[in-house]
Amino acid sequence: MRNREVLLASSVALTCALLAAGCGQRNKDLAAEAPPPTSIEHEEDVNVIHVDHPERFPVVAAIAHEATSTLNGTCTVNPDVSREIPVVSIASGRVVAVHVRLGDYVKKGQLVMEVQSTDISGAYNQYLKAVNDERLANIQLQRSKILFDKGAIAQSQLEIAQDSEDDARADLVGAEQQLHVLGVDKDHPGETVKVYSPASGFIIQQNVTEAATAGVAYSGSATAFTIADLSHVWIICDVYENQLSTVHLGQSADIRLNAYPDRMLTGTVENIGAILDPAIRTGKVRIQVENPGDLMRVGMFATATLHGRKPETYVAVPAFAVLHLHDRDWVYVPMGDGKFRRVSVQGGNMLPDKMQEITSGLNVGQQVVSNALELQNSSEQ
């Protein structure tokens, strides 16, 4: 009985030993079949990395891509100064009523404000005197004609009477015109001068308020209100000095508004500023754009894309070959012996088939890693 127990224990021990040996051999086989881990060696140059298995990172050749040159600029929406009209009151005095506000849309002939002015009483008094003088001069002329017909006076006296009548008539017409300029009805004079809008548009500037009724003097300033027709606007862009050579008059531009990123408008370069900003070395480029439905508002931010005249050849690579890091674009270029160099490039527009345009930093035919992010992640492990 004891011998049987010893034999059973030996069998169990032998079985466990065989199983352990088999498991160890299997683990060794699996380890041998697994791909070796990637070993990354960083060179002294931070843009150069070395990998033990470069075949894991396939490369592709940059291809040629033909397109017109483009230039992007940040812009603001401004009114067309040729479509700005100041609201002017010839009379001076106190503003006693303001009927519109900044940002309102007004129509031509709409009442915008009223000015209480002593110019009204002075002009009306001059008008009444001109009426009386003309009436008297006319009576004297009629009397002179009767006397001349009867031979009682000489022709020279008739001519003097006619001249007095003509002068009185001229003074009367001048007095009536003065009332008309002031906006006063000669038959129904009022206490205030009513100022009407000279054109239709939006009020983009206002320098009088309700506070003017408290005694603020108004002396016919042309800046009381400014009305602008915003059916056409100016897009003013800042273009850096080294890029101004690519801008020309008549150049087409695509406009995208920050407020409406899905809408695109088109315009034409109308003026290139002759003076640069000395602080940031930029010139002002003015683009004339139609404003359908008053979509654009003064002061809005926009982005303008200026298109060149002739097609140019650029480089294109797969979009995944471009690494966006620290607000810059990079690609990895193979150097041989498992080394790759990170090269700074200037990324351009996205192209069909998951390609991206490269405007500078890379040549046609030059090889780059097809998936730059994967290589970057491996180098950081």
C-alpha positions in Angstrom: 0.0 0.0 0.0 2.8 2.3 0.9 4.6 1.6 -2.4 1.5 2.5 -4.3 1.3 5.9 -2.6 5.0 6.5 -3.4 4.5 5.7 -7.0 1.4 7.9 -7.3 3.2 10.9 -5.8 6.1 10.4 -8.2 3.8 10.3 -11.1 2.1 13.5 -10.1 5.5 15.2 -9.6 6.7 14.1 -13.0 3.5 15.3 -14.7 3.8 18.8 -13.1 7.4 19.0 -14.2 6.5 18.1 -17.8 3.7 20.6 -17.9 6.0 23.3 -16.5 8.6 22.6 -19.1 6.0 22.7 -21.9 4.6 26.0 -20.7 8.1 27.5 -20.6 8.9 26.3 -24.1 5.6 27.7 -25.4 6.3 31.1 -23.9 9.7 31.1 -25.4 8.2 30.3 -28.8 5.6 33.1 -28.6 8.3 35.6 -27.5 10.4 34.6 -30.5 7.5 35.1 -32.9 6.5 38.6 -31.6 8.1 41.6 -33.4 11.0 43.2 -31.6 10.1 46.5 -29.9 11.1 49.7 -31.6 14.2 51.3 -30.2 14.4 55.1 -30.6 17.8 56.8 -30.3 17.7 60.6 -30.1 20.6 62.4 -31.7 22.0 65.7 -30.4 19.9 67.5 -33.0 16.4 67.5 -31.5 14.9 67.2 -35.0 16.7 64.0 -35.8 15.6 60.6 -34.4 17.0 57.1 -35.0 14.8 53.9 -35.1 15.9 50.3 -35.2 13.1 49.2 -37.5 12.6 52.0 -40.1 10.5 49.7 -42.2 7.6 50.2 -39.8 7.3 53.8 -41.1 6.7 53.7 -44.9 7.7 56.8 -46.9 6.1 58.4 -50.0 7.3 60.9 -52.6 6.0 64.4 -52.7 4.1 65.0 -56.0 3.6 68.2 -58.1 0.3 70.1 -57.7 -0.7 73.0 -60.0 -2.8 75.8 -58.6 -3.1 79.6 -58.5 -1.2 81.2 -55.7 -3.3 82.4 -52.7 -2.7 84.8 -49.9 -4.8 84.9 -46.8 -5.2 88.1 -44.8 -7.2 89.2 -41.7 -9.6 92.0 -42.5 -12.4 94.2 -41.1 -15.6 95.4 -42.7 -15.7 99.2 -43.2 -18.2 101.5 -44.9 -17.5 102.8 -48.4 -16.6 106.4 -47.8 -17.9 107.4 -51.2 -21.3 106.2 -49.9 -21.2 108.2 -46.6 -23.3 111.3 -46.4 -23.2 113.7 -43.4 -26.4 115.2 -42.1 -26.1 119.0 -42.0 -28.2 121.7 -40.5 -27.5 125.2 -41.9 -29.1 126.8 -38.8 -27.2 127.1 -35.5 -28.8 126.8 -32.1 -30.0 124.1 -29.7 -31.0 120.6 -30.6 -34.4 120.2 -29.1 -35.4 116.8 -30.6 -33.6 113.8 -32.0 -35.8 111.4 -33.9 -33.3 108.7 -34.9 -30.5 106.8 -33.2 -27.1 105.2 -34.0 -27.6 102.1 -36.1 -31.1 103.0 -37.3 -32.1 102.7 -41.0 -33.5 105.9 -42.3 -35.1 106.8 -45.7 -34.4 109.9 -47.7 -36.5 112.8 -46.5 -37.1 111.3 -43.1 -37.0 113.7 -40.1 -33.9 113.1 -38.1 -33.7 116.1 -35.7 -35.0 119.6 -34.9 -32.9 122.7 -34.1 -34.2 125.7 -32.2 -32.4 128.7 -33.8 -32.5 132.5 -33.9 -31.6 132.2 -37.6 -35.3 131.5 -38.3 -36.5 134.7 -36.9 -33.7 136.7 -38.6 -34.4 135.1 -42.0 -38.1 135.5 -41.7 -37.8 139.2 -40.7 -35.6 139.8 -43.7 -38.2 138.0 -45.9 -41.0 140.3 -44.6 -38.9 143.4 -45.3 -38.2 142.1 -48.8 -41.9 141.6 -49.4 -42.7 145.2 -48.3 -39.9 146.7 -50.3 -40.9 144.8 -53.4 -44.5 145.9 -53.0 -43.5 149.6 -52.7 -41.1 149.4 -55.6 -43.8 147.8 -57.7 -46.3 150.6 -56.9 -43.7 153.3 -57.7 -43.0 151.5 -61.0 -46.6 151.5 -62.0 -47.0 155.1 -61.1 -43.9 156.0 -63.1 -45.3 154.2 -66.1 -48.5 156.2 -66.0 -46.6 159.5 -65.6 -44.3 158.6 -68.4 -47.2 157.8 -70.7 -48.6 161.3 -70.0 -45.3 162.9 -70.6 -44.9 164.1 -67.0 -41.6 162.4 -66.4 -38.5 161.6 -68.4 -37.7 158.1 -69.6 -34.6 158.1 -67.2 -36.9 158.3 -64.2 -39.0 155.4 -65.5 -35.8 153.4 -65.9 -34.8 154.2 -62.3 -38.1 153.0 -61.0 -37.8 149.8 -63.1 -34.3 149.2 -61.6 -35.6 149.7 -58.1 -38.3 147.1 -58.8 -35.8 144.6 -60.2 -33.6 145.0 -57.1 -36.5 144.6 -54.7 -37.6 141.5 -56.6 -34.1 140.0 -56.4 -34.0 140.7 -52.6 -37.3 139.0 -52.2 -36.2 135.9 -54.1 -33.0 135.8 -52.0 -35.0 136.0 -48.8 -37.3 133.2 -49.9 -34.3 131.1 -50.8 -32.8 131.6 -47.4 -35.9 130.4 -45.7 -35.9 127.3 -48.1 -32.3 126.5 -47.2 -33.1 126.7 -43.5 -36.1 124.4 -44.0 -38.7 127.0 -43.1 -42.1 127.3 -44.8 -42.5 131.0 -45.6 -46.3 130.7 -45.3 -46.2 128.7 -42.0 -42.9 129.5 -40.2 -42.2 127.4 -37.1 -40.0 127.8 -34.1 -37.5 125.1 -35.0 -35.6 124.0 -38.1 -36.4 120.5 -39.1 -33.5 118.5 -40.5 -34.3 115.7 -42.9 -32.2 112.8 -44.1 -30.5 113.6 -47.4 -30.3 109.9 -48.4 -31.3 106.4 -47.4 -29.0 104.2 -45.3 -27.8 103.3 -41.9 -26.7 105.8 -39.3 -23.1 104.9 -38.5 -22.1 107.9 -36.5 -24.0 110.1 -34.1 -22.7 113.1 -32.2 -25.9 114.5 -30.8 -28.1 112.9 -28.2 -31.1 113.7 -26.0 -28.7 115.6 -23.8 -28.6 118.3 -26.4 -32.0 119.4 -25.4 -30.5 120.5 -22.1 -28.8 123.4 -23.8 -25.9 121.9 -25.8 -25.2 124.3 -28.6 -25.3 123.1 -32.2 -23.5 125.1 -34.8 -24.1 123.3 -38.1 -21.5 120.6 -37.6 -21.4 118.1 -40.4 -20.8 115.3 -37.9 -24.1 115.4 -36.1 -25.1 112.2 -38.0 -23.4 110.2 -40.7 -25.5 108.0 -43.0 -23.9 105.2 -45.0 -25.3 103.1 -47.8 -24.0 99.6 -46.9 -25.1 97.9 -50.1 -21.4 98.0 -51.0 -18.7 97.9 -48.3 -14.9 97.9 -48.1 -13.0 95.0 -46.7 -9.7 96.4 -45.3 -6.9 93.8 -45.0 -3.5 93.9 -43.4 -0.9 92.4 -45.8 2.7 92.0 -44.7 5.4 93.9 -46.5 7.1 90.9 -48.0 3.7 89.7 -49.5 2.6 93.0 -51.1 4.3 92.1 -54.3 1.8 89.3 -54.9 -1.2 91.7 -54.6 -2.4 93.7 -57.6 -5.4 95.9 -58.6 -8.3 93.9 -60.0 -7.3 90.7 -58.2 -10.2 88.6 -57.1 -10.7 87.7 -53.5 -12.9 85.3 -51.5 -14.3 86.7 -48.3 -15.3 84.6 -45.3 -16.9 86.3 -42.2 -16.1 85.0 -38.7 -19.8 85.5 -37.9 -20.9 83.4 -40.9 -18.2 80.9 -41.7 -20.4 78.9 -44.1 -21.0 82.0 -46.3 -18.4 83.1 -48.9 -18.6 86.4 -50.8 -16.4 87.6 -53.6 -14.8 91.0 -54.1 -12.1 92.8 -56.1 -9.0 94.6 -54.9 -9.6 98.3 -55.5 -6.7 99.9 -53.7 -3.3 99.0 -52.3 -2.2 101.4 -49.5 0.9 103.6 -50.2 1.8 103.8 -46.5 2.9 100.9 -44.3 2.2 100.6 -40.6 5.6 101.2 -39.0 4.9 99.0 -36.0 3.9 95.7 -37.7 5.1 96.4 -41.3 1.8 95.8 -43.0 0.0 97.7 -45.8 -3.7 98.2 -46.2 -5.4 96.4 -49.1 -8.9 97.6 -49.9 -11.4 95.1 -51.4 -14.8 96.3 -52.8 -17.5 93.8 -52.0 -21.3 93.8 -52.5 -23.3 93.3 -49.3 -26.4 91.4 -50.2 -29.2 91.7 -47.6 -26.9 93.9 -45.5 -25.2 90.7 -44.2 -22.0 92.4 -43.4 -21.9 94.9 -40.5 -19.4 97.6 -39.9 -16.6 96.3 -37.7 -17.0 92.6 -38.4 -13.9 90.5 -38.7 -13.3 88.6 -41.9 -10.7 86.5 -43.8 -9.8 87.3 -47.4 -8.2 84.8 -49.8 -6.5 86.6 -52.7 -6.0 84.5 -55.8 -3.1 84.9 -58.2 -3.3 85.4 -61.9 -1.4 82.4 -63.2 -1.2 78.8 -62.1 1.9 77.8 -60.2 3.4 74.4 -59.3 3.3 73.4 -55.6 4.1 70.3 -53.7 1.4 67.9 -52.4 1.8 65.1 -49.8 -0.7 62.9 -47.9 -2.4 64.9 -45.2 -1.2 62.3 -42.6 2.4 63.1 -43.6 2.0 66.6 -42.1 2.5 67.0 -38.4 0.9 70.0 -36.7 3.1 70.8 -33.7 3.5 74.1 -31.8 1.5 76.1 -34.3 3.8 74.9 -37.1 3.7 72.3 -39.8 6.4 69.5 -40.0 7.2 66.4 -42.1 9.7 63.6 -41.4 12.3 63.1 -44.1 14.4 59.8 -44.2 18.1 60.2 -43.8 19.2 56.6 -44.2 20.5 54.1 -41.5 17.1 54.4 -39.7 17.4 58.1 -39.1 14.6 60.7 -39.8 14.8 64.4 -39.7 11.8 66.6 -38.8 11.6 69.5 -41.4 9.5 72.6 -41.0 7.2 73.3 -43.9 4.4 75.7 -44.8 1.1 73.9 -45.2 -1.4 75.0 -47.7 -4.9 74.1 -48.7 -6.5 70.6 -48.2 -6.8 68.8 -51.5 -9.0 65.9 -52.7 -8.0 62.3 -51.9 -6.7 63.2 -48.4 -3.8 65.2 -49.8 -2.5 68.6 -48.6 -0.7 71.3 -50.4 2.8 72.4 -49.2 3.7 75.9 -50.3 7.3 75.9 -49.0 9.9 73.7 -47.3 9.6 70.6 -49.6 10.6 69.7 -53.2 8.8 67.6 -55.7 10.0 64.0 -55.5 11.4 64.3 -52.0 10.4 61.5 -49.7 8.5 61.9 -46.4 7.1 59.5 -43.8 3.5 58.8 -44.8 2.3 58.9 -41.1 4.2 61.6 -39.2 2.1 61.4 -36.1 2.8 57.7 -35.6 6.6 58.3 -35.8 6.3 61.3 -33.5 4.4 59.2 -30.9 6.9 56.4 -31.1 9.8 58.9 -30.5 8.1 60.2 -27.4 7.6 56.7 -25.7 
